[in-house]
């Protein structure tokens, strides 16, 4: 008797459109970090980080889009809560290290809202051309 596998199938595949979009969002994020301040840096950057993670994953994997949105949201929330517990410092990362910068050091509840907005935007945009992954 065969049982259905409840786990999603992971298939590696390259998607140029998502890759180019992810690279574009990455460049925008870098520009925001280097040249912007105020609400753009504080909020728009956090909304876009979800879009960046989602696009990067979708550029190399054939997965269910809703699952990837949920996964990116969980990762962002986990990193943010790691900031609350000063995870980067506890792990001994130097303040100028890439790991310290990625993990961050300042918790903000508003960031959680920005991540949720980013996830909602992805769902709205993807809904226009929603095609279930295989």
The first five atom37 places (N, CA, C, CB, O) and aatype in JSON, in Angstrom:
{
  "aatype": [20, 20, 20, 20, 20, 20, 20, 20, 20, 20, 20, 20, 20, 20, 20, 20, 20, 20, 20, 20, 20, 20, 20, 20, 20, 20, 20, 20, 20, 20, 20, 20, 20, 20, 20, 20, 20, 20, 20, 20, 20, 20, 20, 20, 20, 20, 20, 20, 20, 20, 20, 20, 20, 20, 20, 20, 20, 20, 20, 20, 20, 20, 20, 20, 20, 20, 20, 20, 20, 20, 20, 20, 20, 20, 20, 20, 20, 20, 20, 20, 20, 20, 20, 20, 20, 20, 20, 20, 20, 20, 20, 20, 20, 20, 20, 20, 20, 20, 20, 20, 20, 20, 20, 20, 20, 20, 20, 20, 20, 20, 20, 20, 20, 20, 20, 20, 20, 20, 20, 20, 20, 20, 20, 20, 20, 20, 20, 20, 20, 20, 20, 20, 20, 20],
  "atom_mask": [
    [1, 1, 1, 1, 1],
    [1, 1, 1, 1, 1],
    [1, 1, 1, 1, 1],
    [1, 1, 1, 1, 1],
    [1, 1, 1, 1, 1],
    [1, 1, 1, 1, 1],
    [1, 1, 1, 1, 1],
    [1, 1, 1, 1, 1],
    [1, 1, 1, 1, 1],
    [1, 1, 1, 1, 1],
    [1, 1, 1, 1, 1],
    [1, 1, 1, 1, 1],
    [1, 1, 1, 1, 1],
    [1, 1, 1, 1, 1],
    [1, 1, 1, 1, 1],
    [1, 1, 1, 1, 1],
    [1, 1, 1, 1, 1],
    [1, 1, 1, 1, 1],
    [1, 1, 1, 1, 1],
    [1, 1, 1, 1, 1],
    [1, 1, 1, 1, 1],
    [1, 1, 1, 1, 1],
    [1, 1, 1, 1, 1],
    [1, 1, 1, 1, 1],
    [1, 1, 1, 1, 1],
    [1, 1, 1, 1, 1],
    [1, 1, 1, 1, 1],
    [1, 1, 1, 1, 1],
    [1, 1, 1, 1, 1],
    [1, 1, 1, 1, 1],
    [1, 1, 1, 1, 1],
    [1, 1, 1, 1, 1],
    [1, 1, 1, 1, 1],
    [1, 1, 1, 1, 1],
    [1, 1, 1, 1, 1],
    [1, 1, 1, 1, 1],
    [1, 1, 1, 1, 1],
    [1, 1, 1, 1, 1],
    [1, 1, 1, 1, 1],
    [1, 1, 1, 1, 1],
    [1, 1, 1, 1, 1],
    [1, 1, 1, 1, 1],
    [1, 1, 1, 1, 1],
    [1, 1, 1, 1, 1],
    [1, 1, 1, 1, 1],
    [1, 1, 1, 1, 1],
    [1, 1, 1, 1, 1],
    [1, 1, 1, 1, 1],
    [1, 1, 1, 1, 1],
    [1, 1, 1, 1, 1],
    [1, 1, 1, 1, 1],
    [1, 1, 1, 1, 1],
    [1, 1, 1, 1, 1],
    [1, 1, 1, 1, 1],
    [1, 1, 1, 1, 1],
    [1, 1, 1, 1, 1],
    [1, 1, 1, 1, 1],
    [1, 1, 1, 1, 1],
    [1, 1, 1, 1, 1],
    [1, 1, 1, 1, 1],
    [1, 1, 1, 1, 1],
    [1, 1, 1, 1, 1],
    [1, 1, 1, 1, 1],
    [1, 1, 1, 1, 1],
    [1, 1, 1, 1, 1],
    [1, 1, 1, 1, 1],
    [1, 1, 1, 1, 1],
    [1, 1, 1, 1, 1],
    [1, 1, 1, 1, 1],
    [1, 1, 1, 1, 1],
    [1, 1, 1, 1, 1],
    [1, 1, 1, 1, 1],
    [1, 1, 1, 1, 1],
    [1, 1, 1, 1, 1],
    [1, 1, 1, 1, 1],
    [1, 1, 1, 1, 1],
    [1, 1, 1, 1, 1],
    [1, 1, 1, 1, 1],
    [1, 1, 1, 1, 1],
    [1, 1, 1, 1, 1],
    [1, 1, 1, 1, 1],
    [1, 1, 1, 1, 1],
    [1, 1, 1, 1, 1],
    [1, 1, 1, 1, 1],
    [1, 1, 1, 1, 1],
    [1, 1, 1, 1, 1],
    [1, 1, 1, 1, 1],
    [1, 1, 1, 1, 1],
    [1, 1, 1, 1, 1],
    [1, 1, 1, 1, 1],
    [1, 1, 1, 1, 1],
    [1, 1, 1, 1, 1],
    [1, 1, 1, 1, 1],
    [1, 1, 1, 1, 1],
    [1, 1, 1, 1, 1],
    [1, 1, 1, 1, 1],
    [1, 1, 1, 1, 1],
    [1, 1, 1, 1, 1],
    [1, 1, 1, 1, 1],
    [1, 1, 1, 1, 1],
    [1, 1, 1, 1, 1],
    [1, 1, 1, 1, 1],
    [1, 1, 1, 1, 1],
    [1, 1, 1, 1, 1],
    [1, 1, 1, 1, 1],
    [1, 1, 1, 1, 1],
    [1, 1, 1, 1, 1],
    [1, 1, 1, 1, 1],
    [1, 1, 1, 1, 1],
    [1, 1, 1, 1, 1],
    [1, 1, 1, 1, 1],
    [1, 1, 1, 1, 1],
    [1, 1, 1, 1, 1],
    [1, 1, 1, 1, 1],
    [1, 1, 1, 1, 1],
    [1, 1, 1, 1, 1],
    [1, 1, 1, 1, 1],
    [1, 1, 1, 1, 1],
    [1, 1, 1, 1, 1],
    [1, 1, 1, 1, 1],
    [1, 1, 1, 1, 1],
    [1, 1, 1, 1, 1],
    [1, 1, 1, 1, 1],
    [1, 1, 1, 1, 1],
    [1, 1, 1, 1, 1],
    [1, 1, 1, 1, 1],
    [1, 1, 1, 1, 1],
    [1, 1, 1, 1, 1],
    [1, 1, 1, 1, 1],
    [1, 1, 1, 1, 1],
    [1, 1, 1, 1, 1],
    [1, 1, 1, 1, 1],
    [1, 1, 1, 1, 1],
    [1, 1, 1, 1, 1]
  ],
  "atom_positions": [
    [[0.84, -1.17, 0.0], [0.0, 0.0, 0.0], [0.89, 1.25, 0.0], [-0.96, -0.01, 1.22], [1.77, 1.39, 0.86]],
    [[0.68, 2.13, -0.94], [1.45, 3.37, -1.03], [0.8, 4.44, -0.17], [1.58, 3.84, -2.49], [-0.42, 4.59, -0.14]],
    [[1.66, 5.19, 0.52], [1.16, 6.31, 1.33], [1.55, 7.61, 0.65], [1.72, 6.26, 2.79], [2.63, 7.73, 0.08]],
    [[0.67, 8.57, 0.73], [1.01, 9.89, 0.2], [2.03, 10.55, 1.12], [-0.26, 10.77, 0.07], [1.91, 10.49, 2.34]],
    [[3.01, 11.16, 0.52], [4.03, 11.87, 1.28], [3.48, 13.24, 1.66], [5.36, 12.0, 0.46], [3.19, 14.04, 0.77]],
    [[3.32, 13.54, 2.97], [2.74, 14.83, 3.37], [3.73, 15.99, 3.24], [2.25, 14.74, 4.79], [3.32, 17.15, 3.31]],
    [[5.02, 15.69, 3.06], [6.02, 16.75, 2.96], [6.08, 17.28, 1.54], [7.41, 16.24, 3.4], [5.92, 16.51, 0.59]],
    [[6.3, 18.58, 1.38], [6.39, 19.14, 0.03], [7.63, 18.61, -0.69], [6.41, 20.67, 0.08], [8.66, 18.36, -0.08]],
    [[7.5, 18.46, -1.98], [8.62, 18.02, -2.79], [9.47, 19.23, -3.14], [8.13, 17.28, -4.07], [8.96, 20.26, -3.59]],
    [[10.76, 19.09, -2.94], [11.67, 20.17, -3.26], [12.36, 19.83, -4.57], [12.72, 20.41, -2.12], [13.04, 18.81, -4.68]],
    [[12.18, 20.69, -5.55], [12.85, 20.51, -6.82], [13.65, 21.76, -7.13], [11.83, 20.2, -7.96], [13.12, 22.88, -7.11]],
    [[14.91, 21.56, -7.42], [15.76, 22.68, -7.8], [15.45, 23.02, -9.24], [17.27, 22.36, -7.6], [15.43, 22.15, -10.11]],
    [[15.22, 24.27, -9.48], [15.04, 24.78, -10.84], [15.34, 26.27, -10.81], [13.58, 24.5, -11.38], [15.06, 26.96, -9.83]],
    [[15.9, 26.75, -11.9], [16.27, 28.16, -11.98], [15.17, 28.92, -12.7], [17.63, 28.33, -12.72], [14.7, 28.51, -13.75]],
    [[14.77, 30.04, -12.1], [13.74, 30.9, -12.7], [14.35, 32.29, -12.86], [12.43, 30.94, -11.82], [14.54, 33.02, -11.89]],
    [[14.65, 32.64, -14.11], [15.34, 33.9, -14.4], [14.56, 35.12, -13.91], [15.59, 34.03, -15.89], [15.15, 36.06, -13.39]],
    [[13.25, 35.12, -14.07], [12.44, 36.28, -13.66], [12.55, 36.56, -12.17], [10.98, 36.05, -14.03], [12.77, 37.7, -11.77]],
    [[12.41, 35.52, -11.36], [12.54, 35.7, -9.91], [13.97, 36.11, -9.54], [12.14, 34.41, -9.17], [14.18, 36.93, -8.64]],
    [[14.95, 35.54, -10.24], [16.35, 35.86, -9.96], [16.64, 37.34, -10.24], [17.29, 34.97, -10.79], [17.24, 38.03, -9.41]],
    [[16.22, 37.81, -11.38], [16.44, 39.22, -11.73], [15.7, 40.15, -10.77], [16.01, 39.49, -13.17], [16.21, 41.2, -10.4]],
    [[14.49, 39.74, -10.39], [13.73, 40.56, -9.44], [14.43, 40.58, -8.08], [12.29, 40.02, -9.29], [14.53, 41.64, -7.45]],
    [[14.92, 39.42, -7.62], [15.63, 39.36, -6.34], [16.88, 40.24, -6.37], [16.01, 37.91, -6.01], [17.17, 40.94, -5.4]],
    [[17.62, 40.2, -7.46], [18.82, 41.04, -7.58], [18.46, 42.53, -7.57], [19.6, 40.7, -8.86], [19.17, 43.34, -6.98]],
    [[17.36, 42.87, -8.22], [16.9, 44.27, -8.22], [16.51, 44.71, -6.82], [15.7, 44.44, -9.17], [16.89, 45.8, -6.38]],
    [[15.76, 43.88, -6.11], [15.36, 44.22, -4.74], [16.59, 44.31, -3.84], [14.35, 43.17, -4.19], [16.66, 45.17, -2.96]],
    [[17.57, 43.42, -4.05], [18.8, 43.48, -3.27], [19.51, 44.82, -3.47], [19.74, 42.32, -3.65], [19.97, 45.43, -2.51]],
    [[19.6, 45.27, -4.71], [20.23, 46.56, -4.99], [19.46, 47.7, -4.34], [20.34, 46.79, -6.51], [20.06, 48.65, -3.83]],
    [[18.13, 47.62, -4.37], [17.31, 48.64, -3.71], [17.56, 48.62, -2.2], [15.81, 48.42, -4.01], [17.68, 49.67, -1.58]],
    [[17.64, 47.43, -1.62], [17.9, 47.3, -0.18], [19.26, 47.89, 0.19], [17.83, 45.82, 0.25], [19.4, 48.57, 1.21]],
    [[20.27, 47.63, -0.64], [21.6, 48.19, -0.39], [21.57, 49.71, -0.47], [22.63, 47.62, -1.4], [22.16, 50.4, 0.36]],
    [[20.87, 50.23, -1.48], [20.75, 51.69, -1.62], [20.02, 52.29, -0.42], [20.0, 52.04, -2.91], [20.42, 53.35, 0.08]],
    [[18.98, 51.63, 0.04], [18.25, 52.11, 1.21], [19.17, 52.14, 2.43], [17.01, 51.23, 1.5], [19.18, 53.11, 3.18]],
    [[19.94, 51.07, 2.62], [20.84, 50.98, 3.77], [21.93, 52.04, 3.73], [21.47, 49.6, 3.84], [22.32, 52.59, 4.76]],
    [[22.43, 52.33, 2.53], [23.55, 53.28, 2.41], [23.12, 54.74, 2.37], [24.33, 52.98, 1.17], [23.79, 55.61, 2.94]],
    [[22.0, 55.01, 1.71], [21.68, 56.4, 1.4], [20.4, 56.96, 2.01], [21.6, 56.55, -0.05], [20.16, 58.17, 1.93]],
    [[19.59, 56.12, 2.6], [18.3, 56.59, 3.09], [18.27, 56.64, 4.62], [17.18, 55.71, 2.57], [19.1, 56.02, 5.3]],
    [[17.32, 57.37, 5.12], [17.1, 57.41, 6.56], [15.6, 57.57, 6.8], [17.91, 58.58, 7.25], [14.81, 57.59, 5.85]],
    [[15.23, 57.68, 8.04], [13.83, 57.9, 8.38], [12.98, 56.69, 8.08], [13.29, 59.1, 7.64], [13.43, 55.55, 8.2]],
    [[11.73, 56.96, 7.69], [10.76, 55.88, 7.52], [11.13, 54.95, 6.38], [9.39, 56.46, 7.27], [10.82, 53.76, 6.43]],
    [[11.81, 55.46, 5.34], [12.18, 54.6, 4.22], [13.1, 53.5, 4.71], [12.86, 55.41, 3.09], [12.89, 52.32, 4.41]],
    [[14.13, 53.87, 5.45], [15.06, 52.87, 5.96], [14.42, 52.01, 7.04], [16.32, 53.55, 6.51], [14.62, 50.8, 7.09]],
    [[13.65, 52.64, 7.9], [13.06, 51.92, 9.03], [11.95, 50.96, 8.64], [12.54, 52.9, 10.02], [11.83, 49.88, 9.23]],
    [[11.15, 51.34, 7.67], [9.97, 50.54, 7.36], [10.0, 49.9, 5.97], [8.75, 51.39, 7.48], [9.76, 48.7, 5.85]],
    [[10.27, 50.67, 4.94], [10.26, 50.12, 3.58], [11.3, 49.02, 3.42], [10.51, 51.24, 2.56], [11.05, 48.02, 2.76]],
    [[12.47, 49.2, 4.02], [13.5, 48.17, 3.96], [13.04, 46.87, 4.57], [14.75, 48.65, 4.67], [13.37, 45.8, 4.06]],
    [[12.26, 46.94, 5.64], [11.75, 45.72, 6.29], [10.64, 45.07, 5.47], [11.24, 46.05, 7.7], [10.52, 43.84, 5.47]],
    [[9.84, 45.86, 4.8], [8.83, 45.29, 3.91], [9.52, 44.56, 2.76], [7.87, 46.41, 3.36], [9.14, 43.44, 2.39]],
    [[10.54, 45.19, 2.2], [11.22, 44.62, 1.03], [12.07, 43.4, 1.36], [12.1, 45.67, 0.4], [12.32, 42.58, 0.48]],
    [[12.51, 43.26, 2.61], [13.34, 42.1, 2.93], [12.55, 40.81, 2.75], [13.86, 42.19, 4.37], [13.13, 39.79, 2.35]],
    [[11.27, 40.82, 3.02], [10.43, 39.63, 2.79], [10.34, 39.35, 1.29], [9.01, 39.83, 3.39], [10.41, 38.2, 0.87]],
    [[10.17, 40.39, 0.5], [10.11, 40.25, -0.95], [11.43, 39.69, -1.47], [9.78, 41.62, -1.63], [11.45, 38.84, -2.36]],
    [[12.53, 40.17, -0.93], [13.86, 39.7, -1.33], [14.03, 38.21, -1.03], [14.95, 40.51, -0.63], [14.44, 37.44, -1.89]],
    [[13.72, 37.81, 0.2], [13.86, 36.4, 0.58], [12.97, 35.5, -0.29], [13.51, 36.21, 2.06], [13.4, 34.47, -0.78]],
    [[11.73, 35.92, -0.46], [10.78, 35.15, -1.27], [11.3, 34.99, -2.7], [9.4, 35.83, -1.28], [11.31, 33.89, -3.24]],
    [[11.71, 36.09, -3.31], [12.17, 36.05, -4.7], [13.43, 35.21, -4.84], [12.43, 37.47, -5.21], [13.58, 34.48, -5.82]],
    [[14.33, 35.31, -3.87], [15.56, 34.52, -3.92], [15.25, 33.02, -3.86], [16.5, 34.91, -2.77], [15.82, 32.23, -4.62]],
    [[14.35, 32.64, -2.97], [13.98, 31.22, -2.86], [13.3, 30.75, -4.14], [13.05, 30.99, -1.65], [13.62, 29.69, -4.67]],
    [[12.35, 31.54, -4.63], [11.61, 31.14, -5.82], [12.49, 31.12, -7.07], [10.44, 32.08, -6.04], [12.13, 30.48, -8.06]],
    [[13.63, 31.81, -7.05], [14.51, 31.8, -8.21], [15.27, 30.49, -8.36], [15.5, 32.94, -8.11], [15.78, 30.19, -9.44]],
    [[15.33, 29.7, -7.3], [16.11, 28.45, -7.37], [15.31, 27.2, -6.99], [17.31, 28.55, -6.47], [15.87, 26.1, -7.02]],
    [[14.06, 27.33, -6.64], [13.3, 26.17, -6.19], [11.87, 26.21, -6.72], [13.29, 26.1, -4.66], [11.26, 27.27, -6.85]],
    [[11.36, 25.03, -7.02], [9.96, 24.9, -7.43], [9.17, 24.46, -6.2], [9.79, 23.86, -8.62], [9.1, 23.28, -5.88]],
    [[8.6, 25.42, -5.53], [7.84, 25.16, -4.3], [6.49, 25.86, -4.36], [8.63, 25.63, -3.06], [6.27, 26.74, -5.19]],
    [[5.6, 25.46, -3.49], [4.31, 26.11, -3.38], [4.52, 27.55, -2.92], [3.38, 25.34, -2.4], [5.18, 27.8, -1.91]],
    [[3.96, 28.49, -3.64], [4.19, 29.91, -3.38], [3.71, 30.34, -2.0], [3.51, 30.74, -4.43], [4.39, 31.1, -1.31]],
    [[2.55, 29.86, -1.59], [2.04, 30.22, -0.27], [2.95, 29.69, 0.83], [0.61, 29.69, -0.08], [3.16, 30.36, 1.85]],
    [[3.48, 28.5, 0.63], [4.4, 27.92, 1.62], [5.68, 28.74, 1.74], [4.74, 26.47, 1.26], [6.21, 28.94, 2.83]],
    [[6.17, 29.22, 0.61], [7.39, 30.03, 0.63], [7.14, 31.36, 1.32], [7.92, 30.25, -0.79], [7.99, 31.84, 2.07]],
    [[5.99, 31.97, 1.08], [5.64, 33.22, 1.77], [5.61, 32.98, 3.28], [4.28, 33.76, 1.28], [6.18, 33.76, 4.05]],
    [[4.95, 31.92, 3.7], [4.88, 31.6, 5.13], [6.27, 31.34, 5.7], [3.98, 30.38, 5.36], [6.59, 31.81, 6.79]],
    [[7.09, 30.59, 4.97], [8.45, 30.29, 5.43], [9.26, 31.58, 5.61], [9.15, 29.37, 4.44], [9.93, 31.74, 6.63]],
    [[9.2, 32.49, 4.63], [9.97, 33.73, 4.74], [9.49, 34.57, 5.92], [9.88, 34.54, 3.44], [10.28, 35.21, 6.6]],
    [[8.2, 34.56, 6.15], [7.64, 35.3, 7.28], [8.12, 34.7, 8.6], [6.1, 35.3, 7.21], [8.48, 35.43, 9.52]],
    [[8.13, 33.39, 8.7], [8.61, 32.72, 9.91], [10.09, 33.02, 10.14], [8.38, 31.2, 9.82], [10.49, 33.29, 11.27]],
    [[10.89, 32.97, 9.09], [12.33, 33.27, 9.22], [12.52, 34.71, 9.7], [13.06, 33.06, 7.87], [13.31, 34.95, 10.61]],
    [[11.8, 35.65, 9.11], [11.94, 37.06, 9.5], [11.52, 37.26, 10.96], [11.1, 37.96, 8.58], [12.19, 37.96, 11.71]],
    [[10.41, 36.64, 11.35], [9.97, 36.74, 12.75], [10.99, 36.12, 13.69], [8.6, 36.07, 12.93], [11.27, 36.67, 14.75]],
    [[11.55, 34.98, 13.3], [12.55, 34.31, 14.15], [13.78, 35.2, 14.33], [12.95, 32.95, 13.54], [14.32, 35.3, 15.43]],
    [[14.22, 35.83, 13.26], [15.38, 36.72, 13.36], [15.05, 37.91, 14.25], [15.82, 37.21, 11.96], [15.87, 38.32, 15.07]],
    [[13.86, 38.46, 14.08], [13.46, 39.61, 14.9], [13.4, 39.24, 16.38], [12.1, 40.16, 14.44], [13.86, 40.0, 17.23]],
    [[12.82, 38.08, 16.69], [12.78, 37.66, 18.09], [14.18, 37.32, 18.6], [11.85, 36.45, 18.26], [14.46, 37.46, 19.8]],
    [[15.05, 36.87, 17.71], [16.46, 36.67, 18.07], [17.1, 37.98, 18.5], [17.24, 36.07, 16.91], [17.95, 38.01, 19.38]],
    [[16.68, 39.07, 17.86], [17.18, 40.4, 18.25], [16.71, 40.76, 19.65], [16.71, 41.46, 17.25], [17.46, 41.37, 20.41]],
    [[15.5, 40.39, 19.98], [14.98, 40.66, 21.33], [15.86, 39.99, 22.38], [13.53, 40.17, 21.45], [16.11, 40.55, 23.45]],
    [[16.31, 38.78, 22.06], [17.13, 38.02, 23.0], [18.63, 38.24, 22.77], [16.81, 36.55, 22.9], [19.45, 37.51, 23.34]],
    [[18.99, 39.24, 21.94], [20.4, 39.59, 21.68], [21.19, 38.38, 21.2], [21.04, 40.17, 22.94], [22.31, 38.13, 21.67]],
    [[20.61, 37.61, 20.27], [21.21, 36.38, 19.79], [22.59, 36.59, 19.18], [20.29, 35.73, 18.78], [23.51, 35.82, 19.44]],
    [[22.75, 37.63, 18.37], [24.05, 37.87, 17.72], [25.14, 38.08, 18.76], [23.96, 39.1, 16.79], [26.25, 37.57, 18.62]],
    [[24.83, 38.83, 19.8], [25.81, 39.06, 20.87], [26.08, 37.77, 21.64], [25.32, 40.15, 21.83], [27.23, 37.46, 21.95]],
    [[25.03, 37.03, 21.95], [25.18, 35.78, 22.71], [25.99, 34.74, 21.94], [23.8, 35.19, 23.05], [26.7, 33.93, 22.54]],
    [[25.89, 34.78, 20.61], [26.66, 33.86, 19.79], [28.1, 34.34, 19.59], [25.99, 33.67, 18.45], [28.93, 33.63, 19.02]],
    [[28.39, 35.55, 20.06], [29.75, 36.07, 20.01], [30.17, 36.69, 18.69], [30.68, 35.0, 20.33], [31.36, 36.82, 18.42]],
    [[29.2, 37.07, 17.86], [29.55, 37.7, 16.6], [30.05, 39.13, 16.82], [28.35, 37.69, 15.64], [29.49, 39.86, 17.65]],
    [[31.07, 39.51, 16.1], [31.59, 40.87, 16.18], [30.57, 41.82, 15.56], [32.99, 41.0, 15.47], [29.93, 41.47, 14.56]],
    [[30.41, 43.02, 16.14], [29.4, 43.96, 15.62], [29.55, 44.32, 14.14], [29.45, 45.21, 16.41], [28.57, 44.71, 13.51]],
    [[30.73, 44.19, 13.57], [30.91, 44.52, 12.16], [30.9, 43.29, 11.25], [32.22, 45.27, 11.98], [31.18, 43.4, 10.06]],
    [[30.57, 42.12, 11.8], [30.55, 40.89, 11.0], [29.24, 40.79, 10.21], [30.73, 39.66, 11.9], [28.23, 41.37, 10.58]],
    [[29.3, 40.03, 9.13], [28.11, 39.83, 8.3], [27.01, 39.15, 9.12], [28.45, 38.99, 7.05], [25.84, 39.53, 9.02]],
    [[27.37, 38.16, 9.91], [26.37, 37.44, 10.72], [25.68, 38.4, 11.69], [27.03, 36.28, 11.5], [24.46, 38.32, 11.87]],
    [[26.43, 39.29, 12.31], [25.86, 40.25, 13.25], [24.89, 41.2, 12.53], [26.98, 41.06, 13.95], [23.82, 41.52, 13.03]],
    [[25.3, 41.63, 11.34], [24.47, 42.55, 10.56], [23.18, 41.86, 10.12], [25.24, 43.09, 9.33], [22.11, 42.45, 10.18]],
    [[23.28, 40.6, 9.66], [22.11, 39.86, 9.21], [21.16, 39.6, 10.37], [22.52, 38.52, 8.55], [19.95, 39.78, 10.24]],
    [[21.7, 39.18, 11.51], [20.85, 38.89, 12.67], [20.32, 40.16, 13.33], [21.61, 38.07, 13.68], [19.26, 40.14, 13.95]],
    [[21.06, 41.24, 13.22], [20.63, 42.5, 13.81], [20.79, 42.51, 15.31], [19.19, 42.78, 13.45], [21.18, 41.52, 15.92]],
    [[20.47, 43.65, 15.91], [20.66, 43.77, 17.35], [19.58, 44.56, 18.06], [21.97, 44.41, 17.63], [19.64, 44.72, 19.28]],
    [[18.58, 45.05, 17.33], [17.54, 45.86, 17.96], [16.16, 45.33, 17.58], [17.68, 47.33, 17.55], [15.76, 45.37, 16.42]],
    [[15.44, 44.84, 18.57], [14.09, 44.34, 18.35], [13.13, 45.5, 18.17], [13.64, 43.44, 19.53], [13.24, 46.53, 18.83]],
    [[12.18, 45.33, 17.25], [11.12, 46.31, 17.05], [9.84, 45.59, 16.67], [11.52, 47.35, 15.97], [9.81, 44.85, 15.68]],
    [[8.8, 45.81, 17.43], [7.5, 45.25, 17.08], [6.99, 45.76, 15.75], [6.5, 45.56, 18.17], [6.28, 45.05, 15.03]],
    [[7.36, 47.0, 15.41], [6.94, 47.56, 14.12], [7.53, 46.76, 12.96], [7.36, 49.04, 14.01], [6.91, 46.65, 11.9]],
    [[8.73, 46.21, 13.15], [9.34, 45.39, 12.11], [8.49, 44.17, 11.8], [10.75, 44.95, 12.52], [8.37, 43.78, 10.64]],
    [[7.89, 43.58, 12.82], [7.02, 42.42, 12.61], [5.84, 42.81, 11.7], [6.51, 41.87, 13.97], [5.45, 42.04, 10.82]],
    [[5.29, 43.99, 11.93], [4.21, 44.48, 11.07], [4.68, 44.7, 9.64], [3.65, 45.77, 11.63], [3.95, 44.39, 8.69]],
    [[5.88, 45.22, 9.48], [6.44, 45.45, 8.13], [6.63, 44.13, 7.4], [7.78, 46.2, 8.21], [6.36, 44.03, 6.2]],
    [[7.11, 43.11, 8.12], [7.28, 41.79, 7.5], [5.94, 41.25, 7.05], [7.95, 40.81, 8.48], [5.83, 40.68, 5.97]],
    [[4.91, 41.42, 7.87], [3.57, 40.95, 7.52], [3.05, 41.69, 6.29], [2.6, 41.12, 8.7], [2.43, 41.08, 5.42]],
    [[3.29, 42.98, 6.22], [2.88, 43.76, 5.05], [3.59, 43.24, 3.8], [3.18, 45.26, 5.25], [2.97, 43.11, 2.74]],
    [[4.88, 42.96, 3.92], [5.62, 42.4, 2.79], [5.03, 41.09, 2.32], [7.09, 42.2, 3.16], [4.89, 40.86, 1.11]],
    [[4.67, 40.22, 3.26], [4.07, 38.93, 2.91], [2.72, 39.12, 2.22], [3.9, 38.07, 4.17], [2.41, 38.44, 1.25]],
    [[1.93, 40.05, 2.73], [0.61, 40.33, 2.12], [0.78, 40.87, 0.71], [-0.19, 41.33, 2.98], [0.03, 40.49, -0.2]],
    [[1.76, 41.75, 0.51], [2.01, 42.29, -0.83], [2.39, 41.18, -1.81], [3.14, 43.35, -0.79], [1.91, 41.16, -2.94]],
    [[3.22, 40.26, -1.37], [3.6, 39.14, -2.23], [2.36, 38.34, -2.61], [4.63, 38.22, -1.52], [2.15, 38.02, -3.78]],
    [[1.53, 38.02, -1.62], [0.33, 37.24, -1.9], [-0.59, 37.96, -2.88], [-0.43, 36.95, -0.61], [-1.18, 37.34, -3.76]],
    [[-0.71, 39.28, -2.73], [-1.57, 40.05, -3.63], [-1.01, 40.08, -5.05], [-1.74, 41.48, -3.12], [-1.76, 39.9, -6.02]],
    [[0.28, 40.29, -5.18], [0.9, 40.35, -6.51], [0.89, 38.98, -7.16], [2.34, 40.88, -6.41], [0.57, 38.86, -8.35]],
    [[1.22, 37.94, -6.42], [1.25, 36.6, -6.98], [-0.14, 36.1, -7.35], [1.89, 35.63, -6.0], [-0.29, 35.27, -8.25]],
    [[-1.14, 36.6, -6.68], [-2.52, 36.16, -6.95], [-2.93, 36.5, -8.38], [-3.49, 36.81, -5.96], [-3.76, 35.81, -8.97]],
    [[-2.36, 37.55, -8.94], [-2.7, 37.97, -10.29], [-2.37, 36.85, -11.29], [-1.94, 39.26, -10.66], [-3.16, 36.58, -12.2]],
    [[-1.23, 36.22, -11.13], [-0.82, 35.13, -12.04], [-0.54, 33.86, -11.27], [0.43, 35.54, -12.84], [0.45, 33.18, -11.54]],
    [[-1.39, 33.52, -10.32], [-1.15, 32.37, -9.46], [-1.17, 31.08, -10.27], [-2.19, 32.32, -8.34], [-2.17, 30.74, -10.91]],
    [[-0.07, 30.37, -10.22], [0.02, 29.05, -10.84], [0.61, 28.11, -9.81], [0.9, 29.08, -12.15], [1.76, 28.27, -9.42]],
    [[-0.16, 27.14, -9.35], [0.35, 26.23, -8.34], [1.64, 25.55, -8.77], [-0.68, 25.19, -7.99], [1.78, 25.14, -9.92]],
    [[2.58, 25.44, -7.83], [3.82, 24.72, -8.11], [3.5, 23.24, -8.23], [4.91, 24.97, -7.01], [2.51, 22.75, -7.67]],
    [[4.34, 22.54, -8.94], [4.13, 21.11, -9.14], [4.43, 20.33, -7.89], [4.98, 20.59, -10.27], [4.31, 19.11, -7.88]]
  ]
}
